[in-house]
Amino acid sequence: MALVKEYADGFVVREATPEDKDELCTSFNNVYGGMDYVEQMYDHYMENPKYHCFVGVLDGKIVSSVYILIKTVVLTSLFN
């Protein structure tokens, strides 16, 4: 089940899907002066369960995105 949050102004935050790739790459291809990595990494983000990807949609168009990497850290005591 996809996570969706709709706000009063019509802004929607939802989980990204593989189908969002083309729109994301087209919409944001000049954000970092052509140095963006989303096009090369998007499939990896979609396939890797450690990544959680979301898009913001307004009036049917993707206007924002975020990629969250969840890392597990294991701490061990120095004083065993």
DSSP file with accessible surface (Angstrom, degrees, kcal/mol):
  #  RESIDUE AA STRUCTURE BP1 BP2  ACC     N-H-->O    O-->H-N    N-H-->O    O-->H-N    TCO  KAPPA ALPHA  PHI   PSI    X-CA   Y-CA   Z-CA
    1    1 A M              0   0  233      0, 0.0     2,-0.2     0, 0.0     0, 0.0   0.000 360.0 360.0 360.0 127.6    0.0    0.0    0.0
    2    2 A A        -     0   0   62      1,-0.1     2,-0.4    13,-0.1    14,-0.0  -0.541 360.0-120.3 -78.7 139.0    1.5    3.3   -1.1
    3    3 A L        +     0   0  103     -2,-0.2    12,-1.4     2,-0.0     2,-0.4  -0.647  38.3 176.1 -77.8 127.8    1.8    6.1    1.5
    4    4 A V  E     -A   14   0A  84     -2,-0.4     2,-0.4    10,-0.2    10,-0.2  -0.999  15.1-176.7-137.2 134.9   -0.2    9.2    0.5
    5    5 A K  E     -A   13   0A 110      8,-2.8     8,-2.9    -2,-0.4     2,-0.5  -0.990   9.6-164.4-131.3 120.3   -0.7   12.5    2.3
    6    6 A E  E     -A   12   0A 134     -2,-0.4     2,-0.2     6,-0.2     6,-0.2  -0.916   6.2-154.1-108.6 133.3   -3.0   15.1    0.8
    7    7 A Y    >   -     0   0  109      4,-2.9     3,-2.1    -2,-0.5    -2,-0.0  -0.639  30.5-105.4-102.4 163.1   -3.0   18.7    2.0
    8    8 A A  T 3  S+     0   0  115      1,-0.3    -1,-0.1    -2,-0.2    -2,-0.0   0.797 116.9  58.1 -59.5 -31.1   -5.8   21.2    1.9
    9    9 A D  T 3  S-     0   0  124      2,-0.1    -1,-0.3     1,-0.1     3,-0.1   0.412 123.0-100.6 -83.5   5.8   -4.2   23.2   -1.0
   10   10 A G  S <  S+     0   0   30     -3,-2.1    49,-0.3     1,-0.3     2,-0.3   0.396  76.7 141.6  93.0  -4.2   -4.1   20.1   -3.2
   11   11 A F        -     0   0   51     47,-0.1    -4,-2.9    48,-0.1     2,-0.4  -0.572  33.0-163.9 -72.1 131.0   -0.5   19.3   -2.7
   12   12 A V  E     -AB   6  57A  27     45,-2.7    45,-3.2    -2,-0.3     2,-0.5  -0.967  13.4-161.1-122.5 133.3    0.0   15.5   -2.4
   13   13 A V  E     +AB   5  56A  43     -8,-2.9    -8,-2.8    -2,-0.4     2,-0.3  -0.963  27.5 157.5-109.6 127.3    3.0   13.6   -1.1
   14   14 A R  E     -AB   4  55A  65     41,-2.3    41,-2.8    -2,-0.5   -10,-0.2  -0.950  47.3 -82.3-144.3 163.0    3.2   10.0   -2.2
   15   15 A E  E     - B   0  54A  70    -12,-1.4    39,-0.3    -2,-0.3     2,-0.1  -0.429  51.9-114.3 -63.9 139.8    5.7    7.2   -2.6
   16   16 A A        -     0   0   13     37,-2.7    37,-0.2    -2,-0.1    -1,-0.1  -0.393  30.9-156.3 -71.6 154.8    7.6    7.5   -5.9
   17   17 A T    >   -     0   0   46     -2,-0.1     3,-1.8     1,-0.1     4,-0.4  -0.864  32.5-106.3-126.8 162.8    7.1    4.8   -8.5
   18   18 A P  G >  S+     0   0   77      0, 0.0     3,-1.4     0, 0.0     4,-0.3   0.855 118.8  64.3 -57.1 -30.5    9.2    3.5  -11.4
   19   19 A E  G 3  S+     0   0  150      1,-0.3     4,-0.4     2,-0.1     3,-0.3   0.676  90.8  65.8 -68.8 -15.0    6.8    5.3  -13.7
   20   20 A D  G <> S+     0   0   10     -3,-1.8     4,-2.6     1,-0.2    -1,-0.3   0.636  76.6  89.8 -79.5 -13.7    7.8    8.7  -12.2
   21   21 A K  H <> S+     0   0   43     -3,-1.4     4,-2.9    -4,-0.4     5,-0.3   0.907  84.6  47.6 -54.5 -51.4   11.4    8.4  -13.5
   22   22 A D  H  > S+     0   0  124     -3,-0.3     4,-2.3    -4,-0.3     5,-0.2   0.930 114.6  46.0 -60.3 -44.9   10.8   10.1  -16.9
   23   23 A E  H  > S+     0   0   65     -4,-0.4     4,-2.8     2,-0.2     5,-0.2   0.923 114.2  48.7 -65.3 -41.8    8.9   13.1  -15.4
   24   24 A L  H  X S+     0   0    3     -4,-2.6     4,-2.2     1,-0.2    -2,-0.2   0.939 113.1  46.5 -61.8 -47.2   11.5   13.5  -12.7
   25   25 A C  H  < S+     0   0   16     -4,-2.9     4,-0.4    -5,-0.2    -1,-0.2   0.886 116.6  44.8 -66.3 -36.7   14.4   13.4  -15.0
   26   26 A T  H >< S+     0   0  102     -4,-2.3     3,-0.6    -5,-0.3    -2,-0.2   0.929 116.4  45.1 -71.6 -43.5   12.8   15.8  -17.5
   27   27 A S  H 3< S+     0   0   63     -4,-2.8     3,-0.2    -5,-0.2    -2,-0.2   0.837 124.5  30.2 -71.1 -33.8   11.6   18.3  -14.8
   28   28 A F  T >< S+     0   0   45     -4,-2.2     3,-1.3    -5,-0.2     4,-0.4   0.158  79.7 115.3-115.8  21.0   14.8   18.5  -12.8
   29   29 A N  T <  S+     0   0   86     -3,-0.6     5,-0.4    -4,-0.4     7,-0.4   0.708  85.1  38.3 -71.1 -16.3   17.5   17.9  -15.4
   30   30 A N  T >  S+     0   0  120     -3,-0.2     3,-1.2    -4,-0.2    -1,-0.3   0.257  82.6 103.1-114.7  13.5   19.0   21.4  -15.0
   31   31 A V  T <  S+     0   0   82     -3,-1.3    -2,-0.1     1,-0.3    -1,-0.1   0.913  94.6  30.6 -62.1 -40.6   18.7   21.8  -11.2
   32   32 A Y  T >  S-     0   0  152     -4,-0.4     3,-1.3    -3,-0.1    -1,-0.3  -0.129 124.9 -91.6-111.6  35.9   22.4   21.1  -10.6
   33   33 A G  T <  S-     0   0   67     -3,-1.2    -3,-0.1     1,-0.3    -2,-0.1   0.856  86.6 -50.4  61.8  36.1   23.8   22.4  -13.9
   34   34 A G  T 3  S+     0   0   53     -5,-0.4    -1,-0.3     1,-0.1    -4,-0.1   0.519 120.5 105.5  82.1   4.3   23.5   19.1  -15.6
   35   35 A M    <   +     0   0  156     -3,-1.3    -2,-0.1    -5,-0.0     2,-0.1   0.205  43.3 130.4-101.3  13.9   25.3   17.3  -12.8
   36   36 A D        -     0   0   32     -7,-0.4     4,-0.2     1,-0.1     3,-0.1  -0.400  42.8-161.0 -71.4 147.3   22.3   15.6  -11.3
   37   37 A Y     >  +     0   0  124      1,-0.1     4,-2.0     2,-0.1     5,-0.2   0.383  63.1 100.6-107.6   0.1   22.5   11.8  -10.6
   38   38 A V  H  > S+     0   0   11      1,-0.2     4,-2.5     2,-0.2     5,-0.2   0.916  79.8  53.5 -59.5 -44.2   18.8   10.9  -10.4
   39   39 A E  H  4 S+     0   0  117      1,-0.2     4,-0.4     2,-0.2    -1,-0.2   0.913 114.7  41.5 -59.5 -39.6   18.6    9.5  -13.9
   40   40 A Q  H  4 S+     0   0  137     -3,-0.2    -1,-0.2     1,-0.2     4,-0.2   0.801 125.2  35.0 -76.3 -27.8   21.6    7.2  -13.3
   41   41 A M  H  X S+     0   0   63     -4,-2.0     4,-2.4     1,-0.1     3,-0.3   0.585  88.7  93.0-104.8 -11.3   20.5    6.2   -9.7
   42   42 A Y  H  X S+     0   0    0     -4,-2.5     4,-2.3     1,-0.3     5,-0.2   0.892  86.9  49.3 -57.9 -46.0   16.7    6.1   -9.9
   43   43 A D  H  > S+     0   0   76     -4,-0.4     4,-1.9     1,-0.2    -1,-0.3   0.906 111.1  51.5 -61.2 -38.7   16.3    2.4  -10.7
   44   44 A H  H  > S+     0   0   80     -3,-0.3     4,-2.0    -4,-0.2    -1,-0.2   0.920 109.0  50.9 -62.1 -43.9   18.7    1.6   -7.9
   45   45 A Y  H  < S+     0   0   14     -4,-2.4     6,-0.2     1,-0.2    -2,-0.2   0.906 111.0  48.4 -59.2 -42.4   16.6    3.7   -5.5
   46   46 A M  H  < S+     0   0   50     -4,-2.3    -1,-0.2    -5,-0.2    -2,-0.2   0.845 116.9  41.5 -68.6 -32.2   13.4    1.9   -6.6
   47   47 A E  H  < S+     0   0  156     -4,-1.9    -1,-0.2    -5,-0.2    -2,-0.2   0.707  96.6  83.8 -90.1 -21.3   14.9   -1.6   -6.2
   48   48 A N    ><  -     0   0   43     -4,-2.0     3,-1.9    -5,-0.2    -1,-0.0  -0.741  64.7-154.0 -91.1 117.2   16.8   -1.1   -2.9
   49   49 A P  T 3  S+     0   0  111      0, 0.0    -1,-0.1     0, 0.0    -4,-0.1   0.650  91.0  68.4 -66.8 -11.3   14.6   -1.5    0.2
   50   50 A K  T 3  S+     0   0  119     19,-0.1    20,-2.9     2,-0.0     2,-0.4   0.667  89.8  76.6 -79.2 -16.1   16.9    0.8    2.2
   51   51 A Y  E <   - C   0  69A  49     -3,-1.9     2,-0.5    -6,-0.2    18,-0.2  -0.799  61.3-166.9 -96.6 139.0   15.8    3.7    0.1
   52   52 A H  E     - C   0  68A  79     16,-2.7    16,-2.8    -2,-0.4     2,-0.4  -0.988  12.8-167.7-124.3 116.3   12.4    5.4    0.6
   53   53 A C  E     + C   0  67A  10     -2,-0.5   -37,-2.7    14,-0.2     2,-0.3  -0.912   7.6 178.3-115.6 134.9   11.5    7.7   -2.2
   54   54 A F  E     -BC  15  66A  34     12,-2.4    12,-2.2    -2,-0.4     2,-0.3  -0.943  11.1-157.2-133.5 151.7    8.7   10.3   -2.3
   55   55 A V  E     -BC  14  65A   3    -41,-2.8   -41,-2.3    -2,-0.3     2,-0.5  -0.947  13.7-137.2-126.5 150.2    7.4   12.9   -4.7
   56   56 A G  E     -BC  13  64A   2      8,-2.4     7,-3.0    -2,-0.3     8,-1.2  -0.922  23.8-164.7-103.4 130.2    5.3   16.0   -4.2
   57   57 A V  E     +BC  12  62A  22    -45,-3.2   -45,-2.7    -2,-0.5     2,-0.4  -0.962  12.4 176.2-122.3 132.9    2.6   16.5   -6.7
   58   58 A L  E >  S- C   0  61A  60      3,-2.6     3,-1.8    -2,-0.4   -47,-0.1  -0.995  75.0  -8.4-136.1 127.6    0.6   19.6   -7.4
   59   59 A D  T 3  S-     0   0  151     -2,-0.4    -1,-0.1   -49,-0.3     3,-0.1   0.865 130.0 -55.6  54.1  37.3   -2.0   19.9  -10.2
   60   60 A G  T 3  S+     0   0   64      1,-0.2     2,-0.4    -3,-0.0    -1,-0.3   0.494 116.9 106.7  80.6   2.5   -1.0   16.5  -11.5
   61   61 A K  E <  S-C   58   0A 141     -3,-1.8    -3,-2.6   -38,-0.0     2,-0.4  -0.925  74.3-116.5-118.0 141.7    2.7   17.4  -11.9
   62   62 A I  E     +C   57   0A   8     -2,-0.4    -5,-0.3    -5,-0.2     3,-0.1  -0.610  37.8 167.4 -73.1 123.9    5.7   16.3   -9.8
   63   63 A V  E     +     0   0A  69     -7,-3.0     2,-0.3    -2,-0.4    -6,-0.2   0.477  60.3  15.8-117.5  -8.3    7.1   19.5   -8.2
   64   64 A S  E     -C   56   0A  49     -8,-1.2    -8,-2.4     2,-0.0     2,-0.3  -0.986  57.0-169.6-158.8 161.8    9.5   17.9   -5.6
   65   65 A S  E     -C   55   0A  46     -2,-0.3     2,-0.3   -10,-0.3   -10,-0.2  -0.989   1.9-169.3-152.7 156.5   11.2   14.7   -4.6
   66   66 A V  E     -C   54   0A  72    -12,-2.2   -12,-2.4    -2,-0.3     2,-0.5  -0.991   7.7-158.1-148.0 143.4   13.2   13.3   -1.7
   67   67 A Y  E     -C   53   0A  46     -2,-0.3     2,-0.5   -14,-0.2   -14,-0.2  -0.990  11.9-165.7-124.8 120.7   15.2   10.1   -1.3
   68   68 A I  E     -C   52   0A  73    -16,-2.8   -16,-2.7    -2,-0.5     2,-0.6  -0.929   5.6-156.4-112.8 126.2   15.8    8.8    2.2
   69   69 A L  E     -C   51   0A  74     -2,-0.5     2,-0.6   -18,-0.2   -18,-0.2  -0.899   7.7-153.2-102.3 121.9   18.4    6.2    2.9
   70   70 A I        -     0   0   85    -20,-2.9     2,-0.4    -2,-0.6    -2,-0.0  -0.850  16.0-172.4 -95.9 119.7   17.8    4.2    6.1
   71   71 A K        -     0   0  159     -2,-0.6     2,-0.5     2,-0.0    -2,-0.0  -0.906  17.0-139.6-113.5 143.3   21.0    2.9    7.5
   72   72 A T        -     0   0  119     -2,-0.4     2,-0.5     2,-0.0    -2,-0.0  -0.882  16.5-163.0-101.1 127.5   21.4    0.4   10.4
   73   73 A V        -     0   0  113     -2,-0.5     2,-0.6     2,-0.0    -2,-0.0  -0.947   3.0-158.6-113.3 128.1   24.1    1.2   12.8
   74   74 A V        -     0   0  120     -2,-0.5     2,-0.4     2,-0.0    -2,-0.0  -0.935   9.1-161.5-107.7 120.1   25.3   -1.5   15.2
   75   75 A L        -     0   0  156     -2,-0.6     2,-0.4     0, 0.0    -2,-0.0  -0.843   5.0-169.0-102.0 136.6   27.1   -0.2   18.3
   76   76 A T        -     0   0  114     -2,-0.4     2,-0.2     4,-0.0     4,-0.0  -0.930  28.4-104.9-121.4 150.5   29.4   -2.4   20.4
   77   77 A S        -     0   0   65     -2,-0.4     3,-0.3     1,-0.1     0, 0.0  -0.474  12.8-153.2 -74.3 139.3   30.8   -1.6   23.7
   78   78 A L  S    S+     0   0  154      1,-0.2     2,-0.4    -2,-0.2    -1,-0.1   0.615  91.0  61.4 -81.5 -12.7   34.5   -0.7   24.0
   79   79 A F              0   0  182      0, 0.0    -1,-0.2     0, 0.0    -2,-0.1  -0.528 360.0 360.0-117.1  62.3   34.5   -2.0   27.5
   80   80 A N              0   0  177     -2,-0.4    -4,-0.0    -3,-0.3    -2,-0.0  -0.518 360.0 360.0 -79.3 360.0   33.6   -5.7   27.3
